[in-house]
Amino acid sequence: LIFFGVNSGLLLGSVIAALLSHFMAPKVLLTWGWRLPFCLGGVLGILGVYLRRQLHGTPLFLQLQKLKKQSSFPLKEILSKYSVQVGKGALLTSLGAVTVSLFFLFMPNYLSTFFHYPFDSLMGLNSILIFTCSLFSILISYYADQHGYLKLFRFGALGLLLFSYPLYALFAWKSFYWVVLATLLLTGMG
């Protein structure tokens, strides 16, 4: 669910970028249009602070807070007792961060700059892919909980290793249909 939440924010940004690049001239977008998502982000940030202040802790959290049994340096305690789990968590998080950065943040700019695909179409495709990956992340997580995550990681890593270069080569064919196919397959393995 964490990746679904992160991808939901990324989806909002991608949809806004697709809409702005479609409805604004490039010169207008570069002079002042790029400020619009930041203004929207500021409004959403203020809304988030307001909502957070309206929430109350769960009964268990409030009970634990009353006990006030807190470590003087919690980071040291966590790293000394759970260093292996923290390391695994950091690696898994970095894997997700690299995948999201490569496929959803870098790829549209790369394809637009080097292969001259239309940026607004790429951002539309990007939005669809983010939405699809968000939904599939829930299903794949459920599958991993039932059958183990190791097989999925091996399958994805092997698929990326074997097919990344051929799929990236499809981008040079200058056909948007190949871009759609290649990005679907790459994000599915990532």
Solvent accessible surface area in square Angstrom, and as a share of the most:
residue,aa,sasa,rsa
1,L,162,0.81
2,I,142,0.72
3,F,87,0.36
4,F,66,0.28
5,G,44,0.42
6,V,82,0.47
7,N,8,0.04
8,S,45,0.29
9,G,47,0.45
10,L,35,0.17
11,L,38,0.19
12,L,81,0.40
13,G,40,0.39
14,S,5,0.03
15,V,57,0.32
16,I,29,0.15
17,A,31,0.24
18,A,14,0.11
19,L,93,0.46
20,L,26,0.13
21,S,23,0.15
22,H,111,0.49
23,F,151,0.63
24,M,34,0.15
25,A,56,0.43
26,P,104,0.65
27,K,156,0.66
28,V,54,0.31
29,L,38,0.19
30,L,139,0.69
31,T,75,0.44
32,W,124,0.44
33,G,0,0.00
34,W,118,0.41
35,R,114,0.41
36,L,73,0.36
37,P,45,0.28
38,F,146,0.61
39,C,81,0.48
40,L,70,0.35
41,G,39,0.37
42,G,38,0.37
43,V,95,0.55
44,L,74,0.37
45,G,38,0.37
46,I,131,0.66
47,L,87,0.43
48,G,35,0.34
49,V,83,0.48
50,Y,124,0.47
51,L,95,0.47
52,R,156,0.57
53,R,187,0.68
54,Q,96,0.43
55,L,116,0.58
56,H,162,0.73
57,G,33,0.31
58,T,85,0.50
59,P,112,0.71
60,L,117,0.58
61,F,111,0.46
62,L,79,0.40
63,Q,111,0.49
64,L,101,0.50
65,Q,81,0.36
66,K,169,0.72
67,L,122,0.61
68,K,134,0.57
69,K,188,0.79
70,Q,139,0.62
71,S,44,0.29
72,S,121,0.78
73,F,116,0.49
74,P,78,0.49
75,L,105,0.52
76,K,135,0.57
77,E,68,0.31
78,I,79,0.40
79,L,80,0.40
80,S,84,0.54
81,K,129,0.55
82,Y,112,0.42
83,S,64,0.41
84,V,101,0.58
85,Q,112,0.50
86,V,59,0.34
87,G,32,0.31
88,K,119,0.51
89,G,33,0.32
90,A,60,0.46
91,L,130,0.65
92,L,82,0.41
93,T,85,0.49
94,S,52,0.34
95,L,87,0.43
96,G,13,0.13
97,A,54,0.42
98,V,95,0.54
99,T,24,0.14
100,V,23,0.13
101,S,51,0.33
102,L,68,0.34
103,F,13,0.06
104,F,9,0.04
105,L,94,0.47
106,F,100,0.42
107,M,5,0.02
108,P,7,0.04
109,N,81,0.41
110,Y,55,0.21
111,L,2,0.01
112,S,27,0.18
113,T,84,0.49
114,F,130,0.54
115,F,36,0.15
116,H,144,0.64
117,Y,15,0.06
118,P,74,0.47
119,F,66,0.28
120,D,42,0.22
121,S,44,0.29
122,L,5,0.02
123,M,16,0.07
124,G,26,0.25
125,L,19,0.09
126,N,6,0.03
127,S,12,0.08
128,I,111,0.56
129,L,6,0.03
130,I,0,0.00
131,F,105,0.44
132,T,38,0.22
133,C,26,0.16
134,S,4,0.02
135,L,80,0.40
136,F,105,0.44
137,S,29,0.18
138,I,65,0.33
139,L,109,0.54
140,I,83,0.42
141,S,53,0.34
142,Y,142,0.54
143,Y,101,0.38
144,A,18,0.14
145,D,119,0.61
146,Q,107,0.47
147,H,112,0.50
148,G,33,0.32
149,Y,118,0.45
150,L,93,0.46
151,K,146,0.62
152,L,49,0.25
153,F,75,0.31
154,R,154,0.56
155,F,145,0.61
156,G,11,0.10
157,A,63,0.49
158,L,101,0.50
159,G,7,0.07
160,L,49,0.25
161,L,142,0.71
162,L,99,0.49
163,F,105,0.44
164,S,31,0.20
165,Y,175,0.67
166,P,66,0.42
167,L,14,0.07
168,Y,58,0.22
169,A,43,0.33
170,L,22,0.11
171,F,0,0.00
172,A,54,0.42
173,W,150,0.53
174,K,122,0.52
175,S,31,0.20
176,F,62,0.26
177,Y,181,0.69
178,W,95,0.34
179,V,0,0.00
180,V,43,0.25
181,L,72,0.36
182,A,0,0.00
183,T,8,0.05
184,L,81,0.40
185,L,82,0.41
186,L,0,0.00
187,T,12,0.07
188,G,58,0.56
189,M,29,0.13
190,G,44,0.43
